[in-house]
Amino acid sequence: MGRRTGNGTRALLTLALAAAVTGCAAGPDTTEAAEAAGRRSHGKAGAAGFAVQYRTGDKAARATAYLRSRRILEKAADRLNDTVKMPHRIPFVVRACGAAEPAYDPETGSIDFCVEHVDEIRDRFENAGRGADRPDGTGGRDAHVAAVLEETAYHEGAHALIDRLGLHFTGREEDVADQFAAVMLIGQGRAGDSKALTAATDYALAAEESPFDESDLLDEHSLDGQRAANYACYVYGAHPDRHEDLVGDGRRVTEDRAEGCPDEWQQARDGWRQLLTGHLKQSL
């Protein structure tokens, strides 16, 4: 999955971001007519905080209908607003971008939530034979896709928080954003644990789809396989007694790493608590 921002890399990414935004604006689904027909929003106009805007045309109808019916972004925006005091308006802009690369844009202060990303995730689970859809929408592939999209929303939301609140951290921004997403998911209890593990599965499947290339080491993100392992580690570290089945040979977390997962989880959660000192409405 594409993530395109970071304090340490924004200077290098300015042209790429501009090109991506321009490409989205010029796409066949985002003409003035299509946007006028498809624009909807969640959140009071002009109000501070995270909000949702739909700017898609007919070619994105399936993905847009799915997002709207599940209210995935609306729920994520509400949870973010319930957790953090954000003095700026940060819209998730649902649009056809031409590529499955959702990203926070520091120039516009908005998050491009590309409908291609929805299709990419669904295709990935479908190709892997993971979870058939259920008619009542309570589980299966539909729930898997929703979980990954929620993780994406929190990951990109973290970039917005870092940028707009001027948060200072150590390490790579992409890793820090993953940690925030993990904290937001795991904080939801057992259901959140399941969502975080589904996100881990998506990263693991993405790693299987794309053979390793040395150029991957130059990317601002950790490798997909590493991200999968990190999410599983956070889930185990938060509740070791609840997730003993995650640990062992051939499982999500090796026995050696499992020993340090409680500390990794605590560092991720406490690190974000510290970063957001003075900005939290409720504890993470």
N, C-alpha and C positions, 0 to 999 in steps of 0.2 A: 504494500500500500504506500502511496506517495505522501510524503510530508515535506513541505518546502519552506521552512523558515527556521531561524535561529539567530540569537544575538551575535554569535561568533561568525555567522556566515551570511548575514543579510547583505553586506556590501557585495559579496560575490554573486548573490542571487537576485539582485535588483533587476537586472535585465531579463533573467528567466521569469521572474514573477510578472514583470510588465508584459512580457510576451504571452504568458499564460492568461493573464487577465484580458489582454487584447484579443487573444484567440477565442476566449469564452464569449466576449461581447460580440464578436463578428460571426459566431457560429450560427447555423441555420435555425437553432431553437431559441435564439435570444435576440431576434429582431424586435423592433418596437411593437409590432403587431402581436408577436408571440408572447412577449413579456406582458403586454397589456391584458392579454387573454389569460395568462397563467399566474399573474402576480397575486399573492396572498401574503399576509403577515401574521405573526404571533407576537404579542406585546404591544403596548401602547405606542403610538407613533411618537418618535422623538424621545421616548423615555430611556433612561440609562439602564444598563444591564444587557444581558444576552437576550436576543430575540431571533425570530425565524422569518425569512422572506422566501417566497417561491417565485422563481422567474424562469419558468420552463414552458416549452411548447409541446405539441402533440407527440414528437418523437421521444420525449422523456415521460410520457404519460404513465407507463407502467411503474417506473421507479418512483415517480412523484406520488402516485396514488398509494403506493405501499408506504412511503414515508408519512403521508398525511393520515392514512387510516390507522397506523400504529402510533402516531404522534411521537415518534422517536426523538426528533430534535426538540419539539416543544417540551417534552418531559425532561430532557437533558438540560435545556435552557432554564427551566424552572428550578431544577436541582442546583444548578450553578448559581442562580440568583438567590436561592435560599441559603447558600453556603458562603458566598463571597459578596462583599460590597464593591460593586463595580461602578465607578462614577461616569463611565463612558458607555455609549451604546455600541454593542458588538453583535451585529447580525450574522446568523448562519444564512448564507445566500444559496439556496438550492437552485442549481442551474446546470445546463449541459455545457461542459468545458472542453469536450473533445478528447479528454483523457481522464483516467480514474485517479486523479491526484487532488484530493481535498487539501486545502492549505489556508493558513492564516496569512493575510496580506497586510503587513504593517503600514503600507502606504494608504490604504483605504480604511484600515481598522475593522475589516470584515473577514469572515471565513467563507471561502468558496467551498461549498459542499456539493461536489460533482455527482450528478446522477449516475455517471459511468461507474463510480465506486460501488454503488448499490448493486448494479448488474455484475460487476467483477466478483464481489463476494458471493453472491448467489450462485454464479457459475462455478466458483471454486468449490463450494460445498457440494453442489450437484455433481460435478465431475468426480469428486472423491467419494460419492455415494453416501454422504453424511446426512442423516435425518430427513426422511420424507416429510413433506408438508402434511399437516393435519387440517381437516376441514374447519375445525373450530378455532384455529390459529393459536392454540395454547402451547404448541411445542413444535418439534421437528425443524426443518430447514428454515422456516419462516422465523422462528425464535432465534436460531443461530445467527441469521443475517442481522436481526435487530440488535443482538448483543454486540456484534462487531461494530455496527454503526454507532452505537452508544459509546463504545470505547474510542472510536474516531472523534466523536464530538468532544469528549473530555480531553483527548490529546491535543486537538487544535485549540480548544478553549484554554489549555495551559499556555500555549504560545501567546494567546491574546492577553492573558493575565500577566505574563512575564513582560511583554512589551508595554502595555498600557499602564501597568502599575509600577513599572521600573524596578522589577524584582532582580536582585543580584544573587547569583548562585555559582557553584563550582561544578565542573564537569561539562558534559555535552548537553545542550538544550533539548535535543531529541530524547535522550535518556531521561532527563528530568520531566519532560512532558509525559512520557510513558508512566513514570512513577505517579504523577498526578492522576492519570486515568485509572491506574490500579487502585489508588486510594479512594477515588470516587466510587468505583465499582464495589470493592471489597467492603466498603462502609455500608453497603446495602444489605449485609447479612448473607445468608446462604444463597439467596438468589443472585446476589452480586458476585459471590465466589464463582458460581456457575457461569456468569457472563464473562468474568475475567479468564476463566479456563477456556471458554469458547473463543475469546480473542487470541489466546495462546495457540489454540488449534488452527486458527486462520493463519497465523504467522508460520506455524509449522508446515501447513499445506503450501503456503507461498514459497517457503524454502525448498520444498520438494519440486515445485514447478520450475524453479529457476536454478540451474546448476551453478555452483560457486564459481565466481570469476575474481581474479585478484583486484580488479577495478572496484569491486564491491567494498573493499577495505577503505577506499577513498571517500565513500559516501558519509554524509553527516549522521545517518542512522546506524545503529547497531545492525548486524546481520539478522535476517528474519528468524533464523534458528535461535539466535541469542535472545531475541525479544520474546520468543515463545517460552524459552527456559526461564527468563526473568519473571514473566507473569505467573508462571506456575510456582516459582519460588516465593513470590509475594503471597500468593494464596495459601501455600503451605505454611509460610512463616507467620501469617496472621493467626492461624488456628491449626497448629500441628496435630493436636488430638483429633481434629475433625477430618484431616486429610492425609492420614497415614498411607492411604492407598496410592498417593501420588509419588511415593518414594521407593526406589529400588532399581535393580538392573532392568533396562528396557522400559522404564516408566518415565514420567515427565521430569522428575528431579532425582539426580544421583544421590546416593547416601552421603558422599563427601560434601556436596553442596548443601544438602538439607540441614546439616549442622549449623550453617551460617545464615539460613533463610530467616529465622526469627529476627536476627540483627539487621538483615537487609530490609525486611519489612519495616521494622521500627525506624531505621534511618530514613526510608522513603517517606513514611507518614510524618515523623517528627520534623524532617527537613522542610516539608511543605507547610506544616504548622508554623514553623519559624519564618519561612518566606512570607507567609500571609499574615504575620502579626500586625494587628491594627486594621486588617481588611476582612476578617472573618465575622460572619453573623452567627455561625454555630461551629463547633469543633469538628475537625476532620476525623 
